[in-house]
Amino acid sequence: MLKIQYIVLALFLAVIPCLSARAADMPQSGTPAPAFTLPNQEGKDVSLKQFLGKWVVLYFYPKDFTSGCSLEAHNFQGDLKKYSDKNAMIVGVSVDTVDSHKGFCTKESLNFTLLSDAQHTVSDTYGAVMSFLGHTMAARNTFLIDPKGVIRKVYTKVNPASHSEEVLADLGLLQKSAGK
């Protein structure tokens, strides 16, 4: 029965790009990004304030090792140089454990930061929590945060296949309008 639940979960995460019952509680564009500290895939604490001076693509995703989440991560990984050229960091967050993230990064050859929000406090703060089959997960939402720590764009209906391209295009427009 558990195997069937995981198959249903994988199909659900691949087909449904985003579910978020908490969109009204989400921080909005133009507001300071809520501060946080979470462990990364190596178990080291990472705080949002460490990224001041850089753009941050803070993306929440449901589950390591699932098709939609792997696709989204691969696309961010493939575009990593483009983000770096734009002074931007990719930071992924899910409620998976540090060990799960470490295995996911190894299996998928990911070279960016994944944060473990096992207690889903940060996911909750960002209004990015959903429940499926009795499991709490991060909803597929993204926040584009400027170098001063202000949210400049919120994405709530993310398509994992095209999301990285969309964020890169918006990042370019935001930087151009800011004269950078």
Secondary structure, DSSP 8 states (H G I E B T S, - for coil): -HHHHHHHHHHHHHH-----TTGGGS--TTSB----EEEBTTS-EEEGGGGTTSEEEEEE-S-TTSHHHHHHHHHHHHTHHHHHHTTEEEEEEESS-HHHHHHHHHHHT--SEEEE-TT-HHHHHTT-EEEETTEEEE-S-EEEE-TTSBEEEEE-S--TTTHHHHHHHHHHHHHHHTT-
